[in-house]
Amino acid sequence: MATGSYMTPIYSRSQKFSSSNFPEGTQIATINTRFVYAMRSIGKGAEAGRMFCGVMNLPQPPTRFSPYAVAVDGTWQKRGYTSLNGVVTVTSIDTGKVIDVDILSKYCACKNLPFHEKDCKRNYVGSSGAMEIQGASKIFQRSLSLRNARYITYLGDGDNKAFDAVKKKIYGNEYPIEKLECIGHVMKRMGTRLRRLKAQLKGQILSDGKCLSGKNRLTEHEIDNLQSYYVSAIRRNHSSVQNMRQVIWAIFLHKLSTDEYPQHGFCPIGEDSWCGFKRLKHQIETLSLGVYDAVCSFNDGNVSKLKMLQKTGVEPGEFSVSAMKLLTRERLMKAIYAFSGRSKKIRKDKRRKKKERRR
């Protein structure tokens, strides 16, 4: 949303303007700051902003995009790595659609073993757990001939065996494959270990004289919350290990916090923060911005919004200045009319007629 144009029917001409610079010391484009402040000034949020851009045929406000990658995962007919059949799938992260599959089977119905018939369905020999390794290798090997593509980013679970099989053996050193960890699997492993710890210490009295589980302790609901906080810390800080570590420690400190001794310094800020203390603080800050903006508009008119933009490092520009001055003049004219004798008489007549209808 760097450039834009609009038609002015009064003068029957098109005017173009640009607002794509970045204020000094920030990486936020001026147009984005203007857009967010404009939506807040009219009491609207993100959904209204998307609707506005859609109706005006403007690009949608920027969102986060996932990097191009393929997700590789295996599934078996039954648990325990004793299954005779397994399936390996490769799914596009960009589209969410399955790109390729490989079906592996150890089942053989041939009667004259060890000789196999021509139509024997067995296409794999080995352990069931290694099916994912062979299936992934076969899918990556035929990627160029089948899809005319190289799967250079590999998203998988914590098991690196399949990734090690395709890392440099498929495309060579010229096209190394990058490994991404599935956050869902990381979250699942954390929940599994907490539940295991809860089961191991069941009935044991800890140093504080209480059991690990029970009311206001490590319940199933609390484990679900910890999983949610943990995965949120990873997703928000996937590009910085240091920040990720800090936010994960924030979970620990958050759980130690009390009303007398709050420890929310490392908790994430924002309206979608998992920390209720920081959420409330953000709501108060948002409310304060609205109140101060309303007070400034009441005292000095809409021209005060130009100063608000300057405080955020954005120069208003000629269109903003002329628009705010026009809105201020219209506001004053409405106020003058509201205090006129004619306006008072009209309001008085309306109240009188309303009372008569109630009788």
Phi and psi in degrees as a GROMACS rama.xvg file:
@    title "Ramachandran Plot"
@    xaxis  label "Phi"
@    yaxis  label "Psi"
@TYPE xy
-90.0112  -32.8901  ALA-2
-128.405  161.713  THR-3
-162.524  164.324  GLY-4
-147.375  156.744  SER-5
-148.041  156.624  TYR-6
-95.6303  136.995  MET-7
-112.042  99.0445  THR-8
-59.476  -29.1424  PRO-9
-62.3412  -40.8001  ILE-10
-102.376  -5.39723  TYR-11
54.1764  48.1975  SER-12
-146.953  159.636  ARG-13
-101.746  135.631  SER-14
-120.279  132.972  GLN-15
-111.191  145.265  LYS-16
-143.553  161.524  PHE-17
-128.578  138.593  SER-18
-147.657  61.9147  SER-19
-117.638  10.6546  SER-20
-77.2759  169.194  ASN-21
-116.663  123.072  PHE-22
-57.2148  149.186  PRO-23
-60.7885  131.509  GLU-24
86.8543  3.07165  GLY-25
-130.328  163.791  THR-26
-114.338  22.2213  GLN-27
-104.93  122.028  ILE-28
-63.6726  144.987  ALA-29
-57.3702  -40.2272  THR-30
-62.8682  -32.608  ILE-31
-70.1613  -40.0841  ASN-32
-63.3311  -43.9113  THR-33
-60.8419  -43.8601  ARG-34
-62.5128  -47.3231  PHE-35
-64.2881  -43.685  VAL-36
-66.7088  -36.6329  TYR-37
-63.4686  -43.5935  ALA-38
-63.634  -40.6725  MET-39
-67.4346  -35.4141  ARG-40
-65.6008  -28.7964  SER-41
-101.784  10.9225  ILE-42
75.6404  27.9278  GLY-43
-118.542  161.001  LYS-44
-118.544  -157.196  GLY-45
-63.4831  -40.5458  ALA-46
-63.8157  -42.2006  GLU-47
-64.8179  -35.458  ALA-48
-63.8951  -40.3149  GLY-49
-66.8308  -39.2673  ARG-50
-62.879  -43.3104  MET-51
-59.5753  -47.0564  PHE-52
-63.2782  -36.7075  CYS-53
-66.2754  -45.3965  GLY-54
-67.7112  -36.7675  VAL-55
-84.2186  4.48073  MET-56
59.0956  41.3147  ASN-57
-107.252  155.072  LEU-58
-58.7071  145.185  PRO-59
-67.4929  150.267  GLN-60
-55.0857  143.77  PRO-61
-63.6427  143.08  PRO-62
-127.449  173.671  THR-63
-79.0478  138.297  ARG-64
-116.065  140.584  PHE-65
-79.1608  145.43  SER-66
-68.5907  155.053  PRO-67
-65.2586  129.607  TYR-68
-164.86  166.115  ALA-69
-119.53  140.244  VAL-70
-97.7216  127.445  ALA-71
-113.854  129.549  VAL-72
-153.415  149.237  ASP-73
-116.089  150.757  GLY-74
-139.455  149.797  THR-75
-123.169  161.469  TRP-76
-68.0248  -30.243  GLN-77
-149.492  163.819  LYS-78
-77.2284  168.637  ARG-79
93.2252  5.98506  GLY-80
56.7601  33.2306  TYR-81
-119.818  10.5122  THR-82
-70.957  144.994  SER-83
-85.0721  -16.4083  LEU-84
-129.75  144.593  ASN-85
-150.665  158.761  GLY-86
-134.008  134.77  VAL-87
-114.24  129.218  VAL-88
-120.261  146.332  THR-89
-120.597  120.711  VAL-90
-118.762  139.301  THR-91
-75.1128  129.386  SER-92
-70.9243  -32.8308  ILE-93
-67.9487  -44.9931  ASP-94
-103.756  -19.6278  THR-95
78.2935  5.93586  GLY-96
-98.6424  151.894  LYS-97
-73.7735  125.915  VAL-98
-88.9985  -42.2397  ILE-99
-156.11  154.956  ASP-100
-137.342  155.827  VAL-101
-137.97  123.728  ASP-102
-101.831  125.967  ILE-103
-120.169  141.09  LEU-104
-145.009  136.906  SER-105
-101.511  -0.833768  LYS-106
-74.8912  132.215  TYR-107
-134.783  127.182  CYS-108
-109.484  13.6345  ALA-109
-67.5095  143.411  CYS-110
-89.6421  -31.9693  LYS-111
-102  59.928  ASN-112
-70.3311  145.404  LEU-113
-86.7758  13.6344  PRO-114
-88.3218  133.8  PHE-115
-105.663  143.715  HIS-116
-75.1853  162.762  GLU-117
-63.7698  -33.7628  LYS-118
-94.5274  22.0627  ASP-119
-65.2501  134.49  CYS-120
-87.1418  -7.29182  LYS-121
-71.5862  126.157  ARG-122
-128.998  12.3697  ASN-123
-147.079  139.477  TYR-124
-130.453  125.729  VAL-125
144.571  -169.473  GLY-126
-75.4054  153.478  SER-127
-66.0841  -34.2238  SER-128
-65.6588  -25.2428  GLY-129
-87.8018  1.87064  ALA-130
-60.8703  -37.4371  MET-131
-63.5869  -34.8357  GLU-132
-65.192  -49.7872  ILE-133
-67.8784  -40.4723  GLN-134
-63.4475  -43.1263  GLY-135
-63.9639  -41.1404  ALA-136
-61.9013  -44.0476  SER-137
-64.9799  -40.7723  LYS-138
-66.0952  -42.4339  ILE-139
-68.0377  -35.6935  PHE-140
-66.0852  -32.4433  GLN-141
-98.2858  11.168  ARG-142
-64.4865  -39.6924  SER-143
-70.8078  -44.3434  LEU-144
-73.4688  -34.1653  SER-145
-89.6154  -41.5426  LEU-146
-116.778  -5.17832  ARG-147
54.5175  45.3601  ASN-148
-149.502  155.967  ALA-149
-113.182  128.583  ARG-150
-88.1661  86.6196  TYR-151
-91.3046  -3.36758  ILE-152
-127.918  124.806  THR-153
-113.997  116.831  TYR-154
-105.643  118.305  LEU-155
-144.546  -176.443  GLY-156
-84.3553  -166.171  ASP-157
-71.2825  -12.4429  GLY-158
-79.6975  117.014  ASP-159
-94.4968  2.89376  ASN-160
-63.6493  -44.6364  LYS-161
-67.4675  -38.4565  ALA-162
-65.5591  -41.9762  PHE-163
-61.4236  -29.5528  ASP-164
-72.6178  -25.4206  ALA-165
-111.429  -7.41255  VAL-166
-54.0102  -54.7497  LYS-167
-124.934  -3.92069  LYS-168
-84.7211  -15.9359  LYS-169
-93.5775  -58.0431  ILE-170
-103.83  -2.62401  TYR-171
80.5813  -175.305  GLY-172
-71.2901  -19.2064  ASN-173
-68.8159  -32.773  GLU-174
-125.854  76.6801  TYR-175
-67.7142  145.748  PRO-176
-96.4922  129.722  ILE-177
-90.9705  139.305  GLU-178
-100.766  126.885  LYS-179
-112.56  142.363  LEU-180
-91.7568  137.373  GLU-181
-76.0444  116.517  CYS-182
-64.9164  -32.9766  ILE-183
-60.8167  -39.8881  GLY-184
-69.2032  -36.4821  HIS-185
-62.3732  -44.7523  VAL-186
-61.8898  -41.9119  MET-187
-63.139  -41.6943  LYS-188
-65.3477  -37.4892  ARG-189
-63.2218  -45.8322  MET-190
-61.586  -39.1236  GLY-191
-63.0412  -42.2963  THR-192
-71.7107  -35.7826  ARG-193
-66.4765  -39.4704  LEU-194
-68.859  -35.1969  ARG-195
-65.44  -43.014  ARG-196
-63.4355  -39.9166  LEU-197
-62.3009  -39.4714  LYS-198
-70.6631  -38.0029  ALA-199
-66.9178  -35.724  GLN-200
-98.2185  16.0037  LEU-201
-61.5797  127.031  LYS-202
84.0803  -10.4312  GLY-203
-83.8275  141.644  GLN-204
-90.2065  127.429  ILE-205
-88.755  -178.521  LEU-206
-64.2867  -22.8563  SER-207
-88.7627  6.01689  ASP-208
83.5376  11.0013  GLY-209
-127.926  163.832  LYS-210
-81.2381  162.794  CYS-211
-67.378  -38.0196  LEU-212
-98.7147  172.35  SER-213
118.459  -176.694  GLY-214
-61.3322  133.345  LYS-215
60.4081  24.6714  ASN-216
-124.557  -150.07  ARG-217
-83.8939  80.5787  LEU-218
-90.5748  173.445  THR-219
-62.0644  -38.8095  GLU-220
-64.1174  -39.0821  HIS-221
-68.6459  -36.4547  GLU-222
-64.3066  -42.0314  ILE-223
-60.7416  -40.1914  ASP-224
-65.0879  -43.6326  ASN-225
-63.2681  -38.1354  LEU-226
-61.7463  -43.861  GLN-227
-63.3115  -44.773  SER-228
-63.661  -41.9215  TYR-229
-63.5864  -46.8116  TYR-230
-70.0156  -31.6327  VAL-231
-64.6654  -39.9162  SER-232
-62.6884  -37.8969  ALA-233
-71.7933  -45.637  ILE-234
-66.4366  -36.434  ARG-235
-74.2288  -21.8563  ARG-236
-130.514  34.1043  ASN-237
-65.3128  -19.2573  HIS-238
-91.9087  -5.04332  SER-239
-139.181  111.907  SER-240
-66.3431  -37.023  VAL-241
-63.434  -46.6441  GLN-242
-65.0592  -37.741  ASN-243
-62.0659  -44.7646  MET-244
-61.7546  -40.9892  ARG-245
-64.3784  -42.9989  GLN-246
-70.4514  -34.5837  VAL-247
-65.2889  -40.3837  ILE-248
-65.1794  -29.2267  TRP-249
-61.1717  -33.3047  ALA-250
-62.0757  -45.2548  ILE-251
-61.9313  -47.4208  PHE-252
-66.9308  -35.6295  LEU-253
-60.6146  -40.0499  HIS-254
-73.3112  -20.9608  LYS-255
-85.1391  -11.2296  LEU-256
-68.7808  146.858  SER-257
-131.587  169.278  THR-258
-62.1294  -34.3701  ASP-259
-77.6387  -30.166  GLU-260
-136.036  76.6077  TYR-261
-71.4124  141.236  PRO-262
-132.176  69.1365  GLN-263
-112.781  18.1988  HIS-264
-62.1235  -32.5764  GLY-265
-95.7997  -5.45302  PHE-266
-65.7356  144.373  CYS-267
-66.4735  147.694  PRO-268
-99.1358  167.093  ILE-269
116.16  164.648  GLY-270
-71.3876  -19.4616  GLU-271
-102.706  16.9198  ASP-272
-67.5557  145.36  SER-273
-77.3794  -9.84618  TRP-274
-89.954  116.112  CYS-275
-63.1141  -33.4671  GLY-276
-62.2799  -46.4389  PHE-277
-73.1344  -31.0118  LYS-278
-63.4279  -44.4429  ARG-279
-63.4951  -40.1153  LEU-280
-63.323  -40.4374  LYS-281
-65.7736  -40.2731  HIS-282
-63.6795  -38.0244  GLN-283
-66.0209  -40.9379  ILE-284
-64.863  -40.7558  GLU-285
-64.5377  -43.1626  THR-286
-62.357  -41.3124  LEU-287
-60.9898  -42.249  SER-288
-60.0118  -43.7194  LEU-289
-64.6599  -40.4868  GLY-290
-66.1234  -47.4801  VAL-291
-63.3138  -37.9101  TYR-292
-64.8414  -40.5414  ASP-293
-67.2428  -40.144  ALA-294
-64.1906  -44.5562  VAL-295
-62.0194  -41.6734  CYS-296
-65.9668  -36.4823  SER-297
-67.6073  -41.0609  PHE-298
-77.8416  -46.5662  ASN-299
-115.309  0.466152  ASP-300
84.6281  -177.239  GLY-301
-68.3071  -12.8783  ASN-302
-61.6103  -25.2957  VAL-303
-62.8223  -23.519  SER-304
-64.8675  -26.7488  LYS-305
-64.4912  -38.6941  LEU-306
-68.4656  -35.8512  LYS-307
-62.8425  -40.9036  MET-308
-64.3648  -41.7204  LEU-309
-63.477  -34.7145  GLN-310
-64.3551  -28.4353  LYS-311
-88.3606  4.05655  THR-312
88.5631  15.3197  GLY-313
-111.273  125.498  VAL-314
-78.6815  127.787  GLU-315
-58.2838  -46.2434  PRO-316
89.6642  162.064  GLY-317
-65.8525  -35.8506  GLU-318
-68.9976  -40.4315  PHE-319
-64.3115  -43.6643  SER-320
-61.9735  -48.1441  VAL-321
-65.5545  -37.4695  SER-322
-67.1095  -44.5972  ALA-323
-65.9397  -38.143  MET-324
-65.2937  -40.2758  LYS-325
-64.4051  -43.9168  LEU-326
-65.3357  -35.1362  LEU-327
-66.7226  -43.0294  THR-328
-61.77  -43.2469  ARG-329
-63.815  -37.9151  GLU-330
-64.3071  -41.4479  ARG-331
-65.9124  -40.198  LEU-332
-63.0968  -40.0346  MET-333
-65.7395  -38.4712  LYS-334
-66.5328  -41.9307  ALA-335
-62.8715  -41.9228  ILE-336
-66.3695  -37.4601  TYR-337
-63.0483  -28.6622  ALA-338
-95.2162  1.6595  PHE-339
-74.8384  156.293  SER-340
-63.2571  -37.4484  GLY-341
-63.2542  -43.2748  ARG-342
-65.4616  -40.9128  SER-343
-63.057  -40.1165  LYS-344
-64.2507  -40.545  LYS-345
-63.7546  -42.9355  ILE-346
-66.4274  -38.5076  ARG-347
-65.0791  -40.7868  LYS-348
-64.7379  -37.9871  ASP-349
-64.931  -42.6307  LYS-350
-64.8224  -38.5482  ARG-351
-65.0217  -44.9329  ARG-352
-66.0358  -33.727  LYS-353
-65.9487  -39.2181  LYS-354
-67.0142  -38.6762  LYS-355
-65.5428  -35.7835  GLU-356
-67.8099  -29.8167  ARG-357
-73.3889  -23.1522  ARG-358
